[in-house]
């Protein structure tokens, strides 16, 4: 009789644990990135009251008779399935669409989380709401990221400055039409802004002028002039430089270009700007005769002035891209994603953090969206994967199991009372 009472007690304890787990799941139904848990029961040691009997020539075999000694909690397992997305619109809120975890550093320890609710601190470090540093890779001096290197805390400094880039190339596109107009020979002017190594800007004007002198027999040869003021009398010719759009065969490739298709450059096509000579690329400039008799050319260039950080964004691969006031973009870092052979073996540390255990395996860091790691969705958070309908069902099961085991104890107590009463 005492054995049945102790079995009932073990059932009460086990179902109380189930109630605790279900209650914790329900309480975390709105916890960002929370992974629900479930209880697995198993029976305890059974007492053998009759051994098994082997078959003989005259009798068949008999099964053993055993009386169980109750129930125990065999495991409390984590459900690591994906939670649904909740849009927040906040640029530093990140969600993993698939496997993996964010790595964060708090004190001397490294922890892991699915809670991507991040923000920036006073130093520009990317941190969790509890101040843990979000880890990833930072660019080297050449703005390259080595994803095989050591991870470090990510920083997006608001005072980040992009150095000036000197202009080393100009590109001319469009069409030069040799058709003469009522005002005389054709010419076309364009301009671009050149920057020296300090970011000082200089406006460069380039004029293309048809070399023909016979209106009845216009050629497709053009001279090139330049100016830094744009005034008509300030243009200087590039000595020895002409553009010819007659048909010709490239000696290097053997390709023959028809009349007007491509410019053949004679001389060195470089503008002597204050910051240094700037070559002009005219590979996409054509010299076809059009219907309007007008030439249209445009010029672009590389180089930029000094730029300050105006905004930043997170890509699906975790790359943080900064946009600067000079119109250029630059990589500021990349979020590292950790995967484990057994993510369910991680230890919960509170604050939505997990730590490595002996059965989780060591973290393997890699790029979001690769090798089984989920892609990053910025401006969203992963909701809890708690299924309330399943939890309420488990709540009923735990309650009924607790009630049934309590009945075992009360029934055993009544039987013991009857035995005591037999002496009267």
matplotlib code that plots the C-alpha trace (Angstrom):
import matplotlib.pyplot as plt

x = [0.0, 2.8, 4.2, 1.1, 1.3, 4.8, 3.9, 1.2, 3.7, 6.0, 3.1, 2.3, 5.9, 6.2, 2.9, 3.8, 7.0, 4.8, 2.6, 5.8, 7.0, 3.6, 3.1, 6.6, 5.7, 2.4, 4.1, 6.6, 4.1, 5.1, 8.9, 10.9, 12.8, 11.5, 11.7, 9.0, 9.8, 8.0, 8.1, 8.8, 7.8, 9.3, 8.5, 10.9, 12.4, 9.9, 9.9, 9.9, 7.3, 7.5, 10.2, 9.7, 9.3, 10.8, 8.7, 9.0, 7.8, 4.7, 4.1, 4.4, 6.5, 5.2, 5.9, 7.4, 5.2, 6.4, 5.0, 6.2, 7.4, 6.1, 7.0, 9.8, 10.6, 12.8, 13.6, 12.6, 13.2, 13.4, 11.4, 13.8, 11.4, 11.0, 8.8, 6.7, 7.8, 6.7, 7.5, 8.8, 10.3, 13.3, 16.5, 18.5, 15.8, 17.0, 15.3, 16.9, 14.8, 16.1, 18.8, 21.5, 21.9, 23.3, 26.5, 26.7, 29.4, 28.6, 31.4, 34.0, 31.5, 30.0, 26.3, 23.9, 20.3, 17.5, 16.3, 17.4, 16.1, 19.3, 20.2, 23.3, 25.0, 26.8, 29.9, 28.0, 28.3, 25.5, 24.1, 21.2, 18.6, 20.7, 23.9, 25.5, 27.7, 26.6, 29.5, 30.6, 33.5, 34.9, 36.5, 40.2, 42.1, 41.1, 37.4, 37.5, 35.9, 37.5, 34.7, 37.3, 38.9, 38.1, 34.8, 34.6, 32.0, 30.3, 30.5, 28.6, 30.2, 28.0, 31.1, 32.4, 34.1, 34.9, 38.2, 38.2, 39.0, 41.0, 39.5, 41.6, 39.3, 36.5, 34.1, 32.4, 29.2, 26.8, 27.0, 29.0, 27.0, 29.2, 26.3, 26.9, 24.3, 23.4, 25.8, 28.7, 30.6, 29.5, 30.7, 29.6, 30.5, 30.2, 31.6, 32.4, 33.6, 37.2, 38.5, 42.1, 43.4, 42.1, 38.6, 38.9, 36.6, 37.4, 34.9, 36.3, 34.7, 35.4, 34.6, 34.6, 34.9, 34.5, 37.7, 36.0, 36.5, 34.4, 30.7, 30.0, 32.5, 32.4, 34.8, 34.2, 37.4, 37.1, 39.5, 39.3, 39.5, 39.3, 38.6, 38.2, 35.9, 33.6, 34.1, 34.4, 37.8, 39.2, 39.2, 42.7, 43.2, 44.8, 47.7, 48.0, 44.7, 42.0, 39.0, 38.3, 35.0, 35.8, 35.5, 38.6, 39.8, 41.2, 44.7, 44.5, 41.2, 40.7, 37.2, 36.1, 34.0, 31.7, 31.7, 30.7, 30.6, 33.7, 36.3, 39.9, 42.0, 45.2, 47.4, 47.1, 43.5, 44.2, 42.9, 45.7, 43.6, 45.1, 45.1, 46.8, 46.1, 42.7, 42.4, 39.1, 37.5, 35.6, 35.0, 31.2, 31.2, 29.8, 29.9, 26.8, 24.9, 21.4, 18.2, 18.4, 21.9, 22.7, 25.5, 24.8, 27.5, 27.6, 30.6, 31.0, 34.0, 35.3, 36.5, 34.5, 34.9, 35.0, 31.8, 30.1, 27.8, 24.1, 22.5, 23.1, 21.3, 21.6, 21.6, 20.2, 23.8, 24.4, 26.6, 26.2, 26.4, 26.9, 25.6, 27.7, 27.0, 29.2, 26.9, 29.1, 28.5, 31.0, 30.9, 30.9, 30.9, 29.0, 26.9, 28.2, 25.8, 26.6, 25.3, 25.5, 25.3, 22.7, 21.1, 18.6, 21.5, 22.3, 21.8, 19.2, 20.9, 17.9, 17.4, 16.9, 20.5, 22.0, 25.4, 27.4, 27.0, 28.9, 26.2, 25.5, 28.8, 31.0, 29.7, 30.6, 30.5, 29.5, 27.5, 23.8, 22.0, 24.8, 25.4, 22.1, 22.1, 19.0, 19.0, 18.6, 15.4, 16.0, 13.1, 11.5, 11.7, 11.1, 8.1, 7.8, 7.1, 4.7, 1.4, -1.3, -3.8, -1.3, -0.2, -3.8, -4.3, -1.1, -2.4, -5.6, -3.5, -1.2, -4.2, -6.0, -2.8, -2.2, -5.8, -5.6, -2.4, -3.8, -6.7, -4.2, -2.8, -6.3, -7.5, -4.4, -5.0, -8.6, -7.4, -4.8, -7.5, -9.7, -6.8, -6.3, -10.0, -9.9, -8.2, -11.3]
y = [0.0, 2.3, 1.5, 2.9, 6.0, 6.7, 6.1, 8.7, 11.1, 10.6, 11.4, 14.6, 15.7, 14.9, 16.6, 19.6, 19.9, 19.6, 22.4, 24.5, 24.0, 24.8, 27.8, 29.1, 28.6, 30.5, 33.3, 33.7, 33.7, 37.3, 36.9, 37.8, 34.7, 32.4, 28.7, 26.6, 23.5, 20.2, 17.5, 13.8, 11.3, 7.8, 5.1, 4.4, 1.1, -1.8, -4.5, -8.1, -10.2, -13.2, -14.1, -15.1, -18.8, -20.4, -22.7, -26.5, -29.6, -29.6, -25.9, -22.7, -19.8, -17.2, -13.5, -11.8, -10.0, -6.5, -3.7, -0.2, 2.2, 5.4, 8.0, 10.5, 13.4, 11.9, 15.1, 18.7, 19.4, 22.6, 23.2, 25.1, 25.7, 29.1, 31.7, 34.0, 37.5, 40.7, 43.9, 46.8, 49.1, 49.7, 49.4, 47.6, 45.0, 41.8, 38.5, 35.2, 33.4, 29.9, 28.3, 29.9, 32.4, 35.8, 35.9, 38.5, 39.2, 40.1, 40.5, 37.8, 35.3, 34.8, 33.9, 33.2, 34.5, 34.5, 37.8, 40.4, 43.4, 45.5, 49.2, 51.4, 52.7, 56.0, 54.6, 53.4, 49.7, 47.4, 46.0, 44.1, 45.7, 44.4, 45.9, 42.8, 43.5, 42.0, 40.2, 40.0, 40.9, 44.4, 45.7, 46.0, 49.1, 48.3, 48.1, 44.3, 41.8, 38.4, 36.1, 33.5, 35.9, 36.4, 38.0, 41.3, 43.7, 45.6, 49.4, 52.0, 55.3, 58.3, 60.4, 58.1, 59.9, 58.6, 60.1, 62.0, 60.0, 61.6, 61.6, 59.5, 58.8, 60.6, 58.7, 60.4, 58.9, 60.1, 60.9, 63.5, 64.4, 65.8, 67.4, 71.1, 73.6, 77.0, 78.4, 76.5, 73.5, 71.2, 71.3, 69.9, 70.8, 68.8, 69.1, 67.1, 67.7, 66.5, 66.1, 66.2, 64.0, 66.5, 66.5, 70.0, 70.2, 71.6, 71.9, 70.6, 71.6, 69.6, 70.7, 68.5, 70.4, 69.1, 69.5, 69.9, 73.1, 72.1, 72.2, 70.0, 67.4, 67.2, 64.8, 62.7, 64.0, 66.0, 68.0, 68.2, 71.3, 71.9, 74.8, 75.4, 78.3, 77.4, 80.7, 80.6, 82.3, 80.1, 76.8, 75.4, 72.6, 69.2, 69.4, 66.4, 64.8, 64.0, 61.6, 59.8, 58.0, 56.6, 52.8, 51.0, 47.6, 47.1, 45.6, 43.8, 42.1, 42.1, 43.6, 46.0, 49.0, 50.7, 54.4, 56.3, 53.2, 53.9, 56.6, 56.0, 58.2, 59.9, 61.2, 61.1, 62.0, 63.5, 66.7, 68.5, 69.2, 70.9, 67.6, 65.6, 64.5, 62.9, 60.4, 60.4, 57.1, 57.5, 53.8, 54.4, 57.7, 57.3, 59.5, 58.7, 61.1, 61.6, 63.1, 66.2, 67.2, 67.7, 66.3, 65.1, 64.1, 63.4, 63.0, 61.0, 60.6, 58.7, 60.3, 62.0, 64.7, 63.9, 62.2, 61.9, 59.0, 59.8, 56.4, 52.6, 49.4, 45.7, 43.3, 39.8, 38.5, 40.6, 43.2, 46.7, 49.3, 53.0, 55.7, 58.9, 62.5, 62.3, 59.8, 56.8, 53.7, 51.8, 48.5, 49.0, 45.4, 42.1, 40.2, 36.7, 33.9, 30.8, 27.3, 24.2, 20.5, 20.3, 23.7, 22.1, 21.2, 24.8, 26.0, 28.8, 31.7, 34.1, 37.4, 35.2, 34.1, 30.7, 29.3, 26.3, 23.0, 19.7, 18.3, 21.4, 21.3, 24.3, 27.3, 27.5, 31.1, 32.0, 34.2, 34.6, 32.8, 30.3, 26.7, 26.3, 29.7, 31.8, 35.0, 38.3, 40.3, 43.8, 45.8, 42.7, 40.4, 36.7, 36.1, 33.2, 29.8, 29.0, 27.4, 28.5, 25.9, 23.1, 24.7, 24.9, 21.3, 20.3, 22.4, 20.3, 17.1, 18.2, 19.1, 15.8, 13.9, 15.7, 15.1, 11.4, 10.9, 12.7, 10.2, 7.4, 8.8, 9.5, 6.0, 4.4, 6.4, 5.1, 1.5, 1.9, 3.4, 0.4, -1.9, 0.0, -0.3, -4.1, -4.3, -2.7]
z = [0.0, 0.8, -2.6, -4.3, -2.2, -3.2, -6.9, -6.5, -4.9, -7.8, -10.2, -8.2, -8.5, -12.2, -13.1, -11.0, -13.1, -16.2, -14.8, -14.2, -17.8, -19.3, -17.1, -18.1, -21.8, -21.5, -19.5, -22.3, -25.2, -26.1, -25.3, -28.4, -29.8, -26.9, -27.6, -25.8, -23.8, -23.3, -20.6, -21.4, -18.7, -18.2, -15.6, -12.8, -11.7, -11.5, -8.9, -10.2, -8.4, -10.7, -13.1, -16.7, -17.5, -20.5, -22.8, -22.1, -23.9, -21.6, -20.8, -22.7, -21.5, -19.0, -18.9, -15.9, -13.4, -12.4, -10.3, -11.2, -8.6, -10.1, -12.8, -13.3, -15.6, -18.2, -20.1, -20.6, -24.3, -26.2, -29.4, -31.7, -34.5, -36.2, -34.6, -36.8, -37.8, -36.2, -38.1, -36.0, -38.6, -36.4, -38.4, -35.7, -35.0, -36.7, -37.2, -38.3, -41.0, -40.3, -38.2, -36.2, -33.3, -32.8, -30.7, -27.9, -25.3, -21.7, -19.3, -20.1, -21.5, -25.0, -25.2, -27.9, -28.6, -31.0, -29.7, -32.2, -30.4, -30.7, -30.4, -30.3, -27.1, -26.6, -28.3, -31.3, -30.3, -31.3, -28.1, -26.7, -24.4, -21.5, -22.8, -24.2, -27.2, -30.5, -32.2, -35.8, -38.1, -38.6, -41.8, -42.1, -43.4, -47.0, -46.0, -46.5, -44.2, -43.3, -42.2, -41.3, -38.7, -35.0, -34.2, -32.3, -31.1, -33.9, -33.8, -36.0, -34.9, -35.7, -36.3, -38.9, -41.8, -45.2, -46.5, -49.8, -52.9, -55.6, -59.1, -61.4, -64.3, -66.3, -68.6, -71.6, -73.1, -75.8, -79.5, -81.5, -84.7, -87.4, -89.3, -89.8, -88.5, -89.7, -87.1, -88.5, -87.4, -84.7, -81.1, -77.8, -74.2, -71.0, -67.5, -64.4, -60.9, -60.1, -56.5, -55.4, -52.6, -50.0, -51.4, -52.9, -55.9, -59.3, -62.2, -65.4, -68.7, -71.8, -75.4, -78.5, -81.7, -85.2, -87.3, -90.7, -92.7, -95.7, -95.1, -98.1, -96.9, -93.1, -91.5, -88.4, -86.7, -83.5, -81.3, -77.6, -75.5, -71.7, -69.3, -65.6, -65.9, -68.8, -70.5, -74.3, -74.4, -71.6, -73.4, -74.2, -76.8, -75.8, -78.1, -80.5, -79.4, -81.9, -82.0, -85.3, -85.8, -89.2, -89.6, -88.4, -87.3, -83.8, -84.3, -80.9, -81.3, -85.1, -84.6, -87.3, -86.2, -88.7, -89.3, -86.1, -83.9, -81.8, -81.3, -82.4, -80.1, -81.4, -78.7, -74.9, -73.8, -70.3, -68.7, -66.7, -63.6, -60.5, -58.6, -61.3, -64.9, -65.4, -68.3, -70.2, -71.2, -74.5, -75.3, -75.1, -77.1, -80.7, -83.8, -85.7, -87.9, -86.4, -87.5, -85.3, -86.2, -82.5, -80.4, -76.8, -74.4, -70.7, -68.4, -65.1, -62.9, -59.9, -56.7, -54.0, -51.3, -47.6, -46.4, -43.0, -42.1, -42.7, -42.3, -42.2, -43.0, -42.4, -45.4, -45.5, -45.1, -42.0, -43.8, -42.3, -45.0, -44.2, -46.5, -46.5, -47.3, -50.4, -52.0, -51.4, -49.4, -47.2, -45.3, -41.5, -40.4, -40.6, -38.1, -37.3, -37.0, -34.8, -35.5, -33.2, -33.9, -31.1, -30.5, -28.1, -25.9, -25.0, -21.5, -20.8, -18.9, -18.7, -20.6, -23.7, -23.6, -24.0, -23.2, -24.6, -22.8, -23.1, -25.4, -27.6, -29.5, -30.1, -32.1, -35.8, -37.0, -40.5, -42.8, -42.6, -45.4, -45.9, -44.8, -43.1, -41.4, -41.7, -43.6, -41.7, -41.9, -40.7, -39.1, -37.7, -34.7, -34.2, -32.0, -29.5, -31.0, -28.1, -29.4, -26.9, -28.1, -27.4, -24.1, -22.8, -23.8, -21.9, -19.0, -18.9, -19.1, -16.3, -14.1, -14.7, -14.2, -10.9, -9.8, -10.7, -8.7, -5.8, -5.9, -5.6, -2.4, -0.9, -1.9, -0.4, 2.8, 3.0, 2.6, 5.3, 7.5, 6.9, 7.9, 11.1, 11.9, 11.6, 15.1, 16.7]

ax = plt.figure().add_subplot(projection="3d")
ax.plot(x, y, z, "-o")
ax.set_aspect("equal")
plt.show()
